[in-house]
Amino acid sequence: MFSKEAVSEMPPLLFIGSRFLLAGVFLALFSQRSLIGLNPKQWLASAQVGILFGLSMCLWIFGLFHAKNLGEGAFITSIASILVAPISYVIFKAKVESSNWIALPVAFIGLGLLGLENGFHPEKSQLFFLGSAILLSLTFILNGRAAARMSATALTAISLSFVGLMAIAISAYSEAWPEKITASMTQWLLLSAFIGTAARFLLQTYAQGLTTPSHAAVIMILEPIWTALIAAAWFNERMSNLQLIGCSLIFAALIINRWSAVRVWLKGR
């Protein structure tokens, strides 16, 4: 919501770059000791995550800029979590549960229905969100491997800063920057940087230490639903029947993909 409001006044790449650079610097203040103690290999791994994450976020912000429905975009982007296991299998021969393979076609059937909204002429925003989801799944994989060898806070600070620097550099060559900074522009940028990015990552990292992985996984499945509800309340967005069916199938795929965690969560209740 903060991002959508911000890009109505700021060029997309300038916004996403400023947002992530501010968040990265803010997190770096909390991880100075960890950053100083990193070796060259850890810095390189963090930079790789940041570059891939940056490309993903550039596609995502263009999707958001062109989006007519934020809820739909959130569901498309959430496909990233479903793509992680198959891509890990292809690249690293990682073990994939049968539920992951079942979730994949269900998600893409839902995605296909969203594309049918205009007679199977996908919108620009849908293609940008899907491209972002693919790159985001690769980011998850590299981030997980890097996080196992270094401080999560330091890794997050570096990767967010790289996203910011990359987007701002591209923006300087490709976008016309605003001549003046308005109060509302500053407001949405700061809310996006410190609440939507820095506070979100800090809270997520802290909360994951307070609960089991299965409970955290189930809670995170709800992210696109929260986005759709907030978009409906704030922007008065509504989905067509085809969009509702498509998003429902993607949500079903998210549940199937995390079925082992969902089953553990259900037993715990």
C-alpha positions as CSV (number, residue, x, y, z in Angstrom):
1,M,0.0,0.0,0.0
2,F,2.8,2.4,0.9
3,S,4.6,1.5,-2.3
4,K,1.6,2.0,-4.5
5,E,1.0,5.5,-3.0
6,A,4.7,6.4,-3.4
7,V,5.0,5.5,-7.1
8,S,2.1,7.7,-7.9
9,E,4.5,10.6,-7.2
10,M,8.0,9.1,-7.7
11,P,9.6,7.3,-10.6
12,P,9.4,3.5,-9.8
13,L,13.1,2.8,-9.8
14,L,14.1,5.9,-7.9
15,F,11.5,4.9,-5.3
16,I,12.5,1.3,-4.9
17,G,16.2,2.3,-4.8
18,S,15.6,5.0,-2.1
19,R,13.4,2.6,-0.1
20,F,15.8,-0.2,0.0
21,L,19.0,1.9,0.5
22,L,17.4,3.7,3.5
23,A,16.3,0.3,5.0
24,G,19.7,-1.3,4.3
25,V,21.6,1.6,6.0
26,F,19.1,1.5,8.9
27,L,19.7,-2.2,9.5
28,A,23.5,-1.8,9.1
29,L,23.4,0.4,12.2
30,F,22.2,-2.6,14.2
31,S,24.8,-5.0,12.7
32,Q,28.0,-3.1,12.7
33,R,30.0,-5.7,14.6
34,S,28.7,-8.5,12.3
35,L,29.6,-6.5,9.2
36,I,33.1,-5.8,10.4
37,G,33.7,-9.5,11.0
38,L,32.7,-10.7,7.5
39,N,35.3,-12.3,5.3
40,P,35.6,-11.6,1.5
41,K,33.6,-14.7,0.6
42,Q,30.7,-13.7,2.8
43,W,30.7,-10.2,1.3
44,L,30.6,-11.7,-2.2
45,A,27.7,-14.1,-1.2
46,S,25.8,-11.1,0.2
47,A,26.5,-9.1,-2.9
48,Q,25.2,-11.9,-5.2
49,V,22.0,-12.1,-3.1
50,G,21.6,-8.3,-3.3
51,I,22.1,-8.2,-7.1
52,L,19.6,-10.9,-7.8
53,F,17.2,-9.4,-5.3
54,G,17.7,-6.0,-6.9
55,L,16.7,-7.4,-10.4
56,S,13.6,-9.0,-8.8
57,M,12.6,-5.8,-7.1
58,C,13.0,-3.8,-10.2
59,L,10.6,-6.1,-12.1
60,W,8.3,-6.0,-9.0
61,I,8.1,-2.2,-8.8
62,F,7.3,-2.0,-12.5
63,G,4.6,-4.6,-11.9
64,L,3.2,-2.4,-9.1
65,F,3.5,0.7,-11.2
66,H,1.3,-0.8,-14.0
67,A,-0.9,-2.9,-11.7
68,K,-4.7,-2.4,-11.7
69,N,-5.2,-4.8,-8.8
70,L,-2.6,-5.1,-6.0
71,G,-4.2,-8.3,-4.6
72,E,-3.7,-10.1,-7.9
73,G,-0.1,-9.0,-8.0
74,A,0.5,-10.3,-4.5
75,F,-0.8,-13.7,-5.4
76,I,1.3,-13.9,-8.6
77,T,4.4,-12.8,-6.6
78,S,3.7,-15.5,-4.0
79,I,4.3,-18.2,-6.6
80,A,8.0,-17.5,-5.8
81,S,7.8,-19.8,-2.8
82,I,6.4,-22.6,-4.9
83,L,9.2,-22.3,-7.4
84,V,11.9,-22.6,-4.8
85,A,11.9,-26.4,-4.5
86,P,11.8,-27.3,-8.2
87,I,14.5,-24.8,-9.0
88,S,16.6,-26.1,-6.1
89,Y,16.2,-29.6,-7.6
90,V,17.3,-28.4,-11.0
91,I,20.3,-26.5,-9.8
92,F,21.5,-28.3,-6.7
93,K,19.7,-31.6,-7.0
94,A,17.9,-30.9,-3.7
95,K,15.2,-33.2,-2.4
96,V,11.7,-32.2,-3.4
97,E,8.6,-33.4,-1.7
98,S,5.7,-34.7,-3.8
99,S,3.5,-31.9,-2.5
100,N,5.8,-29.4,-4.1
101,W,5.3,-31.0,-7.6
102,I,1.5,-31.1,-7.1
103,A,1.5,-27.4,-6.1
104,L,3.3,-26.3,-9.3
105,P,0.6,-27.1,-11.9
106,V,-2.2,-25.9,-9.6
107,A,-0.4,-22.5,-9.3
108,F,0.1,-22.2,-13.0
109,I,-3.5,-23.1,-13.8
110,G,-4.5,-20.2,-11.4
111,L,-2.0,-18.0,-13.2
112,G,-3.4,-19.0,-16.5
113,L,-6.9,-18.0,-15.4
114,L,-5.6,-14.6,-14.4
115,G,-4.2,-14.2,-17.9
116,L,-7.6,-15.1,-19.4
117,E,-9.2,-12.0,-17.9
118,N,-8.4,-10.2,-21.2
119,G,-8.8,-13.1,-23.6
120,F,-5.4,-14.6,-22.7
121,H,-3.5,-11.4,-23.3
122,P,-1.5,-11.1,-20.0
123,E,-1.2,-7.5,-18.7
124,K,2.2,-5.9,-18.4
125,S,1.9,-6.0,-14.6
126,Q,1.2,-9.8,-14.6
127,L,4.4,-10.4,-16.7
128,F,6.5,-8.2,-14.5
129,F,5.2,-9.9,-11.3
130,L,5.8,-13.3,-12.7
131,G,9.4,-12.4,-13.7
132,S,9.9,-11.0,-10.3
133,A,8.6,-14.2,-8.7
134,I,11.1,-16.3,-10.7
135,L,14.0,-14.2,-9.7
136,L,12.8,-14.0,-6.1
137,S,12.7,-17.8,-5.9
138,L,16.4,-17.8,-6.9
139,T,17.1,-15.1,-4.3
140,F,15.5,-17.3,-1.6
141,I,17.8,-20.1,-2.6
142,L,21.0,-18.1,-2.5
143,N,19.9,-16.2,0.6
144,G,19.2,-19.5,2.5
145,R,22.7,-20.8,1.6
146,A,24.4,-17.5,2.5
147,A,22.4,-17.2,5.8
148,A,23.7,-20.5,7.0
149,R,27.2,-19.1,7.0
150,M,26.8,-15.6,8.4
151,S,24.7,-13.2,10.4
152,A,21.2,-12.9,9.1
153,T,21.0,-9.2,10.0
154,A,24.3,-8.4,8.3
155,L,23.2,-10.4,5.2
156,T,19.9,-8.5,5.0
157,A,21.6,-5.1,5.5
158,I,24.1,-5.7,2.6
159,S,21.5,-7.2,0.2
160,L,19.0,-4.4,0.8
161,S,21.7,-1.8,0.3
162,F,22.8,-3.5,-3.0
163,V,19.1,-3.4,-4.2
164,G,19.0,0.3,-3.4
165,L,22.3,1.2,-5.1
166,M,21.5,-0.8,-8.2
167,A,18.0,0.6,-8.6
168,I,19.2,4.2,-8.1
169,A,22.0,3.7,-10.6
170,I,19.6,2.4,-13.2
171,S,17.1,5.2,-12.4
172,A,19.7,7.9,-12.9
173,Y,20.2,6.8,-16.5
174,S,16.6,5.9,-17.4
175,E,14.2,8.1,-15.4
176,A,13.4,11.8,-15.0
177,W,13.8,12.7,-11.4
178,P,11.2,15.0,-9.8
179,E,12.3,18.6,-9.5
180,K,11.0,18.9,-5.9
181,I,10.3,16.6,-3.0
182,T,6.8,16.9,-1.6
183,A,5.7,16.1,1.9
184,S,3.5,13.2,0.8
185,M,6.3,11.8,-1.3
186,T,8.6,11.8,1.8
187,Q,5.9,10.3,4.0
188,W,5.2,7.3,1.7
189,L,8.9,6.7,1.1
190,L,9.8,6.7,4.8
191,L,6.8,4.5,5.7
192,S,7.9,2.1,3.0
193,A,11.6,2.1,4.0
194,F,11.2,1.8,7.8
195,I,7.9,0.0,8.3
196,G,7.4,-1.9,5.0
197,T,11.0,-3.0,4.7
198,A,13.3,-2.6,7.8
199,A,10.7,-3.2,10.5
200,R,9.2,-6.0,8.5
201,F,12.5,-7.9,8.2
202,L,13.4,-7.3,11.8
203,L,10.0,-8.4,13.1
204,Q,10.0,-11.5,10.8
205,T,13.5,-12.5,11.9
206,Y,12.6,-12.0,15.6
207,A,9.2,-13.8,15.3
208,Q,10.7,-16.8,13.6
209,G,12.9,-17.3,16.7
210,L,9.7,-17.4,18.9
211,T,7.8,-20.1,17.0
212,T,8.3,-23.3,15.1
213,P,9.1,-23.3,11.4
214,S,5.8,-25.0,10.6
215,H,3.8,-22.2,12.4
216,A,5.8,-19.5,10.7
217,A,5.3,-21.1,7.3
218,V,1.5,-21.3,7.7
219,I,1.3,-17.6,8.9
220,M,3.4,-16.4,5.9
221,I,1.0,-18.2,3.5
222,L,-1.5,-15.5,4.4
223,E,0.6,-12.6,3.1
224,P,-1.2,-12.2,-0.3
225,I,-4.6,-12.4,1.4
226,W,-3.6,-9.5,3.7
227,T,-2.4,-7.5,0.7
228,A,-5.7,-8.1,-1.1
229,L,-7.8,-7.2,1.9
230,I,-5.8,-4.0,2.5
231,A,-6.0,-3.1,-1.2
232,A,-9.7,-3.6,-1.1
233,A,-10.1,-1.4,2.0
234,W,-7.6,1.4,1.0
235,F,-8.0,1.5,-2.8
236,N,-11.5,0.1,-3.0
237,E,-10.2,-2.7,-5.3
238,R,-12.5,-5.5,-6.4
239,M,-11.7,-8.8,-8.2
240,S,-13.7,-10.3,-11.0
241,N,-15.0,-13.9,-10.6
242,L,-12.1,-15.1,-12.9
243,Q,-9.6,-13.3,-10.8
244,L,-11.0,-14.8,-7.6
245,I,-10.9,-18.3,-9.0
246,G,-7.3,-17.8,-10.2
247,C,-6.1,-16.3,-6.9
248,S,-7.9,-19.1,-5.0
249,L,-6.1,-21.7,-7.0
250,I,-2.7,-20.0,-6.3
251,F,-3.6,-19.9,-2.6
252,A,-4.5,-23.6,-2.7
253,A,-1.1,-24.2,-4.3
254,L,0.6,-22.3,-1.5
255,I,-1.2,-24.6,1.0
256,I,-0.3,-27.8,-0.9
257,N,3.3,-26.6,-1.2
258,R,3.6,-26.1,2.5
259,W,1.4,-29.1,3.3
260,S,3.8,-30.8,5.7
261,A,4.0,-27.5,7.8
262,V,0.2,-27.1,7.6
263,R,-0.3,-30.7,8.8
264,V,2.0,-30.1,11.7
265,W,0.2,-26.9,12.5
266,L,-3.2,-28.6,12.4
267,K,-2.0,-31.4,14.8
268,G,-0.7,-28.7,17.2
269,R,-4.2,-27.2,17.4
